[in-house]
Amino acid sequence: MYIAILAIMGSAIAVIAFNKLIKMTGPLFATSCTYIIPIVAIIWGICDKEIITTHQIIGFIIILAGVYIVNKRN
């Protein structure tokens, strides 16, 4: 049951919202939400009283740096 809730809330609604965002603004602006995903994940973990370790913070920084490098204009 929890897996179904996670799939519906985490994936289905996110995909619908992402597609509507692309229609409203365009793909360049929609890719900027990629920066928000790790931030929301950290906040969600804090709200669930999970322990955020140094490894997770380092991974968070690596993800954001990778997204920045990929989206950086030449």
GITAGI-V99676 format. One record per pair of residues at least 24 apart in sequence whose ideal C-beta (glycine too) atoms are under 10 Angstrom apart, sorted by the first residue. I is the first residue (numbers start at 1). GAP is how many residues later the second one is. D is the distance in whole Angstrom. If there is no record, write none. Layout:
i->(I & I)
gap->(GAP & GAP)
d->(D & D)
This chain:
i->(10 & 14 & 28 & 28 & 31 & 31 & 31 & 32 & 32 & 34 & 34 & 34 & 34 & 34 & 34 & 34 & 35 & 35 & 35 & 35 & 35 & 37 & 37 & 37 & 38 & 38 & 38 & 38 & 39)
gap->(34 & 26 & 43 & 45 & 36 & 39 & 40 & 35 & 39 & 29 & 30 & 32 & 33 & 34 & 36 & 37 & 28 & 29 & 32 & 33 & 36 & 26 & 27 & 30 & 24 & 25 & 26 & 29 & 25)
d->(9 & 10 & 9 & 10 & 8 & 9 & 6 & 9 & 8 & 9 & 9 & 10 & 5 & 10 & 9 & 8 & 9 & 6 & 6 & 8 & 9 & 8 & 10 & 9 & 10 & 5 & 6 & 9 & 9)
